[in-house]
């Protein structure tokens, strides 16, 4: 039935498909049969795809019999040419999906009881997730725990907006349970945002206390005898397929003092090594470094007993590994602390139990974020955080890092367990090739504003961004130099930011120097312009930008003296200038994210 397919989605919020029908075959079938056959084929294809790449039925466009997809002489679909040829069709496809219902409601919910509202929400969620309604019997359970993701969240939000007005784009992220959705929808003016933030801070404070209480029983006071028992450095690294993690792995393998690196990687066991290779090649790193027995990819299953290994393998690794670097973490500014606890914090706690030994525990390094400490004051020292969740920025990502910092400081101070926190600021593309993920907030802003809208927000922020290759080099230096040291609370916190600070205007100058033409406008105007174009790749972060600008405050300065003393390479990180920004644009152009015309 299907002759050719063009799968699209780069720069968009989700994947779509243009379908060319095999006319000789399809002519024997009616329209409904053709549509059914196509959607069945799409369902089969989705079974082999990760959840974020699945194609929803609404995102499939069957071309008229008279239309075809451009292809090479060998029959390969020319995807970019197809996207250009059917530009209007593709944009309408995304607009209809992302925009959701118009202002006219399909259903009058004004007289609904709480029970009727809950019933509607359960039916809607069950339909979107293709689950039975009984799966939602626990109304206090997060729909994200039942399989909702950022893509299907759009679907569910649109379904809710057919019955209720003024449903914000981030509604499900703020109210992830059936009960909290009901309360928000039935409250006259929805829930007070300030009260939501206050509740999240309280939850974060309580969660941190819960983990500290657990640690009191789970971790006896350890003995540090590293000078007596000198082991070769064996590292367990998570997050090696990400940008920072890939560069950390590269630098560890280039260090002759590192005997071996075990990489915890998500995915099928048969694909783990190839994912490392792909991570290196996509960032122009030397993948030949991976072609030896100094690196081994292991499945990342931190929620399972023995981390998913056999008991024997677990014990062997527990004896062999000397350093743990936990770099893997969910980066979703919409998710709440509850979701982060299940997806990130609880698994990390299991990793800490693996790293603990009564004598000479492994040295644990944790990639934290400056967002966990941004509320401390105008200048942040390289010291542990106070036990006050309000020092973190008001978002789940920052709250999750705060909880882990509190836990690690407790283990270092009270349990003699050497734990180190690297608070990482904004990491940008590497200094050599300019490879910077196109899904991140600033690349999206640069292209959305500088290339598509021709408007950039006027911000008063200082810029202490650090190139990923320099950030990784500094982190590895800290890991190596602390590997034989005993637990020391006073030397456990490091700041991975650029000591050389520039202004936002310097960044805008670098953009203009590379031919980008734009006006600087008030942040509110920038968000308003973005909100009118659902096809803009930055649209999916609109709520995040809006909240960031609304709550904008003067970001503090993170001290780096101790970090630079331990890792002098950090002070050599370049700042964003026209030369470095040109490398970003060249990379983005090479992957189809930026069109200078």
N, C-alpha and C positions, 0 to 999 in steps of 0.2 A: 504493500500500500504506500509506504513512504519511499520516495525516490532519493531525496537529498535533504539534509538538515544543516542549518546554520545556527550554531549555539552562540548566543551573545550574552553580554553581561559585564564586560570590563568597564569600570567606571560607573556602573549602575548598582542599585541596592540588591538586586537579585538576578538570577539567570533567566533568560528567555530563549525561545526557539522559533525560527521561521521554518516551516515545513513545505517542501515541494512534493506534491502528490504524483505517484506513478500513474499517469493518465490511462495507459493501456490496461492497467489492473483495476483502477478505481471506477472506470466507466460502467462496470457491472454492478455497482453498489449505490445505494441511496445515500443522501447527505448524513443522516444519523449514523449509519453503519461506518461511513468513512471517519467521522469524528470519533466514534467509539474505538475504532481500530488504531487511530493515531494516538489517542490518550492511553490506550493499553500499551503501545510501544514506548511511550514516554515513561509510564510507570515501570516498565521493565528496565529501562535505562537508569531510572532513579535508584534502583536497588544497588547499583554499582557505584553510586556517587556519595560523597560525604553530605551530611544534612544541609550544610550551607550552600551547596551547589545544586540541590534538587530543583527541578523545573515544575512549578505549580501549573495546574490546568489553565488558570487565567493568563499565564505567560506564554501560551502556545498559540501561534498564529499560522493557520493553514492558508497558504497562498491560493488565489483563484487558479483554475485549470490553465488559464491563459498566461500565467506568470511562472517564471523559473528563477532559480538561484544561479548566479555566475559561478563558473567552475573552470579549472585548468584543463588542458588537453588530456590529462590523465584522470579527469573526473573528480578532482579534489575541490571542494567548495572554497571559494575565495571569500573568507568570512568578512574581512574589512570592506571589500567591495560590495558585498551583500548588505552590510549594515548601512553603507552610504546610499545604496540604490533604494533601500526601503526605509530611509531615515524617518519619514513622517509616520509610517506604519509602526515602527519600533517605538517612537516617542509616544504615540497614542496608547500603545500597549502598556507602557510603564505609567503613563499619566492616569489611565483608567484604574489601574491596580493600586497605585500609591495614593491617589487623591481620595479614593473611597467615595462614599455617598455624598451627594450634594446637600445643601442646607435643608431640603425637604425630607422629613423623616418618613420612612416606610411604615412605621408602627407608632401608635400613640401609647407611650408608656407612662403618661402623667398620673394615671390612677392605679398603677401597679402596686401590689403589696410587696414586702420584702421577699416573701416566698415566691411570688410570680417573677420577681427580678432574678432571684437565684436560679429558678428553673430556666429562664431565658439564657442566663449566662452559661449554665451547664450544657444546655442543648447546643449553644453556639460553639463553646470550646470543644465539645465532643465531635461536632461536625468538622471543625477545622483540623483537629488532631486525629480524626478517624478512630476514635475510641468509643467504647460504650459509655453511656452516661453514668454507669455504676463506678467507673474509674474516678469520678469526681465526688464520691460520697463524703470524703473529708474536705470540707469547705475551707479548712485552714491550711491546706497543702498548696504550695506554689504550683501554678500551671507550668512553670518552667521545669519543675521536677518531673512533670508528666510528658515532657517532650517538646514544649513550645520553644521556639528559637526566635531570633530577630526577624526572620522572614515570615514565619507563621503568626508572629505577633502583629504584623501589619494586617493580615487577614482577619484575625480575631478583633482587633481594634475597629476595623471597618464594619464588621458584623455588628458590633455593639453600637457604633455610630448610626446605624440604621434605625435604632430605637431611642437613642438618647442624644441630645444635642451637646455641643461643646465638649466632646471627648478629645483630650489632647493626644498628640502623637505618642507621647511616652506614658500613656495611661497605665498600660499593663506592667511597665517596669516599676512604677510607683505603687501599684496595687496588684500584686501578683497572685492573690488568692481569690476564690469566689466570694468569700466573706468581705474582704477589703474592697473588692470591686463593687459589691452591693452597697456597702456603706458610703463609698464615694459617689456612686450614681444617685443615691436617694437623698444625700445631704443637699440642702437647698443651693449652696454655693460650692459644692464639692468640699473636699478636705482642705483646711488651711495649710498651704505649703510650708509655712514656718513650723506648724505643729508636726508635720510629717518629718521635717529635718530634725526637730527636737527628739522625736520618737526614735529615729535612726541612731542618734548619738547615744541615747539611753541603752538601746539594744547592743550597740558596739561596746559600751562600757561593761555591760553585764556579760557579754560574750568573752571579753578579755579576762574578766575575773573568773569565769567558768574554766577557761583553759589553764589559768594559773593554779586554780584549786586542783584540777586533774593532775597537773605536773608535780604538785607536792607529793602525791602518792606514787606516780609512775616513774619518777627519776630520783633514785638515791643520790646522795652527794658523791661525786666522782673523785678519783685520784688522778692528778696530773703528774706523770713521770716521763714526759716526752724526751728529756735529755738522756734518760737511761735506755729507753727502748726507741731507737731511731729506725723508723720504717721508711722504705721508699715511698714516694708520693704516688698514691693511686686515687684518682678523682672520680666521683660519681656526679654527673652533670645532667640537669634537666633543662629543657628548653633550647636544645642545640639546633633545632630547625628554625628557630626564630632569628631575628636580625642580631640582637646582642649576643644570644647564645652561640650562634654560628661563629662569630668573631672570637668569643671566649674559647671555644673549642679549637679554633685555628691556632690561637696563641699558646694554649696548653700543649698542643702537639709540637709546636716549635720550640718548646722549653725542654731541654735534654734532661732536666731533673725530674720530669714527670714520667713515671714508668708506664702508666696506663690510664685511659679515660673510659669509663663506662657511661654511655649516653642513654638516658631514659627517654624513649620516644613513643609517642602515641601512634596507634594504627596497627595494621596486620603485621604479625611477626615477619612475614616474608617481604614486607615493604620497608622495614625500619632502616636498613642500611642505605637503600636507594633514596630515602627521604633525606638522609644526611648529605649524600652526594648532591642531590638537587638543591639543598639549602646552600651548599658551597658554590655550586656552579651558577646559581641565580644571582649570587653576590660577587661573582668573579674571583672567588677564592680558589686556591690551589687544591683541587680535590685529590691529588696524588697523596696528600698527607693522610688521607683516610685509608690508603691501600697498604695497611700493615696491621699487625696484631696488637698495636698500642691503643687501638680504639675498637670498642665493641658496642653495638647497639642492642639495648635491652628494652622489652616492652614496659611502658609506663602504666602501672596499675596500682597506684598508691592506696586505693580504697580497699584492696583485697587483702586477705590474710597473707602474711609473709611477702607483701608487695606483689603478689601474683606469682612468686617463685615457689619452687619446692622448698621444704624446710632445710634440706641439705644445701641447696644453692644459696638460700638466704643467709645461712650461718657462714658459708664460705665467703660471701661478699661482706658480711658484717665484720669478719676477721681481716679481710684484705684491704678494704677501702679506708683511706686516711682523711680525705677531704670530701665534703659534700657541698656543691654549689647549686642552690635551687633557683633557677632562672625562669622556669615555666610558671605562668600565671594568666588567668583570664583577664583580658583587657576590654572591658565593656563598661563605659561610664554610666549606663542606664541601670545596671543590675544593683540590687540592694545587698546589704550585709548578710541577710539570710541565705541568699543564693551563693555568695562567695564562701560562706562557711561550709556549705555542702560540697561545692566544686573545688575549692582551693585550700581552705584553712584546715579542715579535718584531714584531707590527704597529707598535708604538710606535717601535721602532728604525727601521723604514722611514720613519715620519713624521719622525723626526729627520734622516734623510738628505735628505728633501725640504726641511726647514727650513734646512739648512746652506748657506751661501754663503761663498766664499773671502774676500770683503769684505762686511762687514755682514750676518752671518747673521740670520735671523729671531729675534726674542725668543721663546723657548719657555717656556710655563708649563705646569706639570704638577700636577694635583690628586692629591696624595698623601693619606696618612691618618696620624693620630696613632698608629695601631696599629703603624706601622713603626718608631716610636721609643719605645714605651711601656716598654721594658726598660732605658732609659738611666740611670735614677736618679729620685730624688724630684722633681726639677725639671729640665725640658727647656729648654735655651736655643735661640734661633732661629739655629742653626748647622747645618752639614752633619753627617751621621751618620758615626761611625767605621766602618771597614770590618770590621764584626763582625755577622753576621746575627742573633746572639742578642739584639740590642737590639730586635728586632721580636717581636711577639706570636706564639705558636706556631700560626699558621694561614696557609694559602696566600695569602689576600688580603693580609695584612700583609707576607708574604715578597715578594710581587710588587712592592709599593710600595717596599720596601727596595732591591731590585735596581735599580729605576728611579732612586731617589734617588742611589745610588752612581754610576750611570752619568752622571747629569746633573751631579753635582758634579765628576766627572772632566772632562767636556766644558767646564765653566765654568772650572775651575782650570788645566787643561793645554792646552786647545784654544781658549781665548778665545771660546767660544761662549756667549752670554748665556742661561743656563737658570735658571728660577725654580721653586721648589717651594712650593706652598701646602698645608701639612699641615692637613687638615680633620678636625675632631672630629665628634661626633654632631650632625647637622643635623636640626632638627625643623621642623614645619609653619610656614608663613609667619605673620607677626604680624598680618596684616589679615584673612585668610579661614581660617586654620588648616588649609590643605590639607597633609596629611601622608600619604604612601603607606601604604596598609593592609597591604602585604606586608612592612614592615620590622619588626625585632625588637621595638622598644618599643611601637608601636601594637598589635601582636599581643599583647604582654604585658599592656598596659593593658586590652584588651577581654577577653582570656582570663582574666586574674586579677580585674580589678575588676568585670566584668559577668557572666561565666559561672561561674567557680569561686568567686568571692567570697573569694579569697585572693591576697595579693600577697607576693612575697619580701621579707624584711628584709635590706637591703643597706647596707653601710657606705660606699658610694661618694659622692664629690662629683659634682656635676652642672654641667658647663661647656658645656651644649648651646647651640647658636646657631640662631636662626631663619633659614630659608633665604634670605629676602629680604635680611637683613643680611649673611649670609655672601657672597652673590653681589655685593652692593654693595662689600664690602671687597676681594674678588678683582678686580673690574673697576677699582677705584681703583689697586690695585697694578699691574695690567696697563698702565694709561694712564700712570702716573707713572714707570714703568721703561722706557717704550717708546723713549727716546732715549739710554739709558744704556749704557755699555760693560759687558762681562762683569765681574762683581765677586762673588767667592766670599763675601765677608763680608756681602753684602746680597742673598743669593739664597734665603733660607729664611724663610717666614712661617707663622704659626700662626693658623688660622681656628677659634678657640674663643671662648667667651664669657668676657671678663675678669672678669665678675661671677659668682662661683661660689656655688651653693646646695647643699643636701644632698638626699639621696634622700628623707628624711622630708618635705622641703618639697614634693616632687613628690606624695607620697602625700596630703599635706594638700590640695593642689590637686584631686586626684581626689575626695576625700571632700567637699570644698566643693561639688562638682558632683553630689552625690547618689549617688556610687558607694559601696556598702557592702561592706566586706571586712575580713578579719583579716590581720594581718601574721604570716607564718610563716617558719620556717627554709627557705632556698632548696632544700634537698634534699626537704623535704616538698612544696614547690610543684611541683617537677619530678615527684615521685611522683604527685601528684594529676593533673597534666597527662597523664602517661603512661597513665592509665586511661580517657581519653576521646579516641579517635581522631578524633572529629568536631570537636574544638576546633580553630579555625583556627591556633592556635599550635603544634599538635602536630608539624607538619612541621619546626619548629625545635627540637624537644625535645633532640636530641643537642647542638645548639649551646648551648642554655641550660645543659644538664647540664655540659658541658665548661667553660663560662664560670664557673659557680658553683664547680665543683670546683677550678679554677685561679685563683680570685679572689684578687687582691692589690690593695693600695692603689694606685690609679692616680696617676700623677705629675701635677704642675701644668705646663702648657705656657706658657712666658713669652709675653707678647703686646706688650711695650713697643715693639719695633721695628715690629711690624705696625700697632699703633694710631697710631704716629707717621706712618706712610705712609698708613694708611686709618682715620682717626678714627671713621668710621661704625661700626666693629666694636664699639667701646666703648658704643654706644647700643643694642645688641641687648637686647631684654627677656629676663628670666628667666621660667621657667615658674611662673606663679601661677594662682589660680582663674580669672581673666579670660581668660588665654591658653588654659588647658586647656579652658575652655568652648567656645572656637572650634574646637579639635580635635574635641571630641565632636559639635558641631553639623555639622561637615563629615562625620565618619564616619557620623552618623545619615542625612545626606542621600544617601549612597551605599550605604546598607543594611548598613554594617559594624557599626553600634552600635544596639542597641535598649534605650532607658532603662527599659522596663517590666520 
